Each structure stands twice: as C-alpha cells, then as structure tokens.
Amino acid sequence: MTQPHPTATVTLSLNTDIGEGYGAWVIADDEVLLGLVTDANLACGFHASDPDIMRRTCRTARQRSVAIGAQVGFRDVIGFGRRFIQVPRATLSNDVLYQLGALSAFASAEQAPITFVKVHGALYHAAVQHESYARAIIDAVRDFDPDLPVLCQPGTAFWRAVQDAGLSTVAEGYLDRAYTAEGLLVPRGEPGAVIIDPRVAARRAVQFATERTVTAIDGTVLDMPVASVCVHSDSPGASALAAAAREALEEAGVALRSLSGEVAVVG
C-alpha cells in the first residue's frame, strides 16, 4: 500500500527595511524589529543610514541570526529616496555598487555576510518603469557578486529584467501596502495605500503564505506566490505590524526562515 506523502511545511521569510535613521534622527525601533523579523534590508547610506547605524545593525542582526540584505536607493537622504532622480546608467550603476561596497565593509567586520539585494523606494519604481535603471542595478549587482539574489515584486518588468540577465530573484510581498488590481502598489499619496491595522497585516501574511494570493484594494484576489513578506520600518506602528504577522504565521503553522535558511532568534 502506497503511503501518503507528508504535507510539506510552508515556509516564509519576514523582512523589514531597517537602519533608516541618520545621525541623531531615528525612524523606527530597530531593536524591536530585529527581534521579530528573519531578514533585514539594511539601508546603505544614500537614502538613509550612516556608518554607525550600519555597523550596529549588522552586529545585532548577526547576534539574532537575522540575514542581512543591502537596501540600495537613490542618493537622496532629504527625500528618503522616494523622489525620482534623473541619473545616467553608468553613474547609477556606480552609485549602487558604492552602496553595496559600503555595507559589505561593515557586514564583513561583523561576520554577517550580505545575502541578498533589495532596491528602495523611487529607485525601485524607476527600475520597473525604465529599462536603463533596471540595467544599471543589474550591472552593479553583477559586478559586486552575481550570485546575490535580488528581492523584488514578481511579475514586474524589473523582475523579468533581472531574470533575463541571469541573476536570481526572490519574490517579495508587502504586508503594509495596498495593491492595485494590476498587482502593483497603490501610490503612497492615495487613500488606503498604507496598511496600519495589525489585524489586516496579520491576515495578509497568512494569505500570502497559505493561499499564495493577495487581495487588491478593490477586492480582486491576485495570484502572488512570494518567498518573503515586508514590513516597512517607517510605516506607523511597524513593530506592531511585524509582531502581529509573526504571531499569525506561527499560529497557522508557517515556518519562518530567513533567506539564508536561518531561524531568527526572537527577543
């Protein structure tokens, strides 16, 4: 008699954009967030962060078995990297490579290697809309380490460009951002674009993990098979969102694993 195959364990990574303060300015409680997530998308100094923050965050992430990703963006600290900037392809590629190198120095010093790349804010949207921006980012990742996967939204033009270039992708969903019926993010300036209710974020986390779908702002249910879900550290109540999502995922039997395969240490 043939034995039934055991049900495969559903796994998911829970990530956050982090280290987004600058000098005396603090965006979020990074210490709390690093006790909740499995992966940290660490700002590299162009849209936010500084050398002290980068080194401190790398150290804490290593202590808690949280994997580190490089979060690269436009050179735009004042605008928090959320303003489009016209940049030649070669210059943008060098800007991204510079950021990867900066974070790599601190990650290496703390014995916490960079395991993936994520593109922040307006630069990400530019890469979705403009091939030259996508190619510039791809050029930089390939020059730095062609084995590094790129964390991005599945099905976008940027996703396809990264895959066509022979680099690896990791599909990402968002717990604190609303989706359009086309599967893109609702612009931040529109009503309901940012999700601040922990209960909604928790339900969405479980939906991503167990149904591999997401419900758009108009009620459309979209296919969205992702390997990692994000909470932005500058979203109101980010720590509460992350905590609710983690609790709901664990209650649903979802195994939380970092993109490096580690189990993050809570607390």
N, C-alpha and C positions, 0 to 999 in steps of 0.2 A: 504494500500500500504506500502510495506516494505521500510523503509528509508535506504539509503546507509550509510555504516559505514564511519565516517570521516577518512581521511588519517592520519595514525599515524605519529607523529613528529619523525624525525630521530634525534637521539642524539649521541654525540661523546665526548669523553674526549681528551684533547690535553695536553700531558705531556712532560716534559723535564728532562733530567739528570742534576742535578744542585748542587751547593755548592762544585764544584770540584776544587777549588783553594786549597792553603795550605800556611799558614803564609802570607808572602808578595807577593806570586805568585797568579795571577788571571787568570782563564781560559776564563771566559765569563762575560758579563754584566748581572749578576743575577737579578739586579733590573729591568731591561727592560724585561727580560724573565718572571719574576714573574708577570708582568703586562699584559702578553699575554696568558699564559697557564692556565689550570684548575687544573693541578696536578704537583707536584714537587717531583721527585725521588732524595731524598737528600743523598749524599754520607755520609758514616758513619765513616770516619777516616782511613780506611785501604788502599783504593786505592787513596783517596783524602779527603779533608776537615779536619777541626780541630774544637776544641770546640767553638771558637769564631764564625766561619762560620756556624756551625750547629745551634747555638742559634740564631744568626742574621737571618738566613734563615727561621727558624721556626717562628720567630716573624713576619717577612714580609709576609710569606705565610698566617698566621692567619689573618693579617690585610686585606689581599686581597681575603680571602675566597678560597685560593688555598689549596687543600688537600695535605697532606704530605705522601709520601711513603718512606720506608727505602731502599736505594740502597746499597746492600752489595756486597763485592768483595773479591778478594784475598788480602793478606797482601803484598801490592806491590805499595807503593807510587811512587818510582822511575820509575817503568814501567807503571804507571797509570792503574794498574790492567789488562793490556792487554797481559800479559805473563802467559803461563801455569805454574803452580807450583804443584809439587807432594806433596800432603798432605793426611795423614791418615784420614779416615772418621770421627773418633771421634774428632780429632783436628780441622778439617774443620767445623764440627758442632759447636764446641765451639767458633771458630772464628766468625761464622755468628751470633751466639747467643750474643756474646760480642758486635758486631756492633749494633744489634737491641737494646740491653740494653743501649748503649751509646746514640743513637739518642732518645730513649724513655725518657731519663732523661731531655733532652732539650725540647723535644716536650711537655712533661708534665709541665715543668716550664712555657712554653709559652701558655699553654692551647690549644695546637694544636695536637691532637692525631694522631698517626701513623695509616693510614687506609689501607695500602697495603705494599707488599714487592716486590722489583724488584732486579734481580741479574745482576751484571755488568760484561761486557767485557768477559775476558777469563774464568772467573768462570762460566758464563752463557753457553758458548760454551762447557766447560768441563762437565757441567750438562746435556747437550744434548747428549754428546758422551759417557759418563761414568756413569753407574748406581750408583756407590758408591758416586760420587759427588752429583748427584741428591738426593740420600737418605740422605746425610749429611745435605743438605739445608733443606729438608723436616723435618728432625729431629729437627733442630733448630727452624723452624717456629712453629712446633707443641709444642715444649717446651715453646716458648715465648708467643704465642697466636694462637691457632689452628683455630680461626675464621678469621684471617687475610687472605685475598686473595693474590695470587701470580700472578703478572703481567708477562706474558710470551707469546712467539710466539705460536699460535695454531698449532696443528698437530705434534709438535716435540716430541721426546722421553721424554724430561723433562716435557712438558705439560701433557703427559699421566701419567707419574710417579706421578706428583702432584695430579692429579685427582684420580688415583688408591689409593693413600694414604688417600683419603677422605678430602683433602683440596680444597678450592675454587680456581679457576683460572679466570683471566681476560685476554681476548685475546688482544694482542698488535701488531700494525703495525708500520712501520718506514717510515717517510717522507724523510729522508736524507740518506737512504741506499738502494742500488740496491739489487734486489732479483735474485736468480738463478731460472732456470726453475723447479727445485725441491722444490721451496718455502723456501729455506734457504737464508741467507745473503751472498752476494758476499764478499769474504775476502777483508779486507781493503787495502791490498797491490796491488790489481788488478785494472786496468784502469776502471773508471766509478763506482767504488764501493761506493763512497761518492757523494751524490747529493748536489750541491751548488747553483743551479739556483732556486730562489724563485718561479718562474712561474711553474717549474716542481713540486716542493714540493706542491704548491697550488693545481695543477690539481690532484696530487696523493691523497691529503687529501679528496677532493670531491669524487674521485673514491672509496676510502675506505668507505666513509660514505654512498654514494648513490647507488653504484653498488656492494659493498661488495666484491670487487676484487682488485688485484694489477697487474700491468704489469711488467713481469720479464725483465731482461736486454736483452734477446734475442727476446722480443716481445710477449712471451707467456702470456696469461691472466690467472691468477690463482685465484681460489676462496680464499678469505681472509676476512671472517667476523670478524671484530675486534670491540672492545668497546673503545679502546684508541689508539691514534697515538703519536709517539715520535719524538721529535727533540733533537738530542744530543747537549749539550751546547758547546762542543768543535768542532763541525762542523763549517767550515768557514761561517761566516755570519749567525750564528744560529738565532739571533734576527730577521733578515730579513726573514728567512725561516718561523719562527713561526708567524710573522705578516702577511705574505702573505697567509699562511694556514688559519689563523683565519679569515681573511677578506673573503677569497673564501668560507669557510664553512658557514659563516653568510649570504653571498650573495646567497648561494644555499639553504638557509632555514634550515640549520642544527643547532640544538640547542646544544650549548656547555655546558656540565655538568661535574663536577668533579666526580671522582669515589665515593666520599662521598655524591653526589647528590647536591652539592652547585653550584651556578653560580659564576664564578670567576669575581672579580672586575677589570675592565680594567683601567690602569693608575697607 
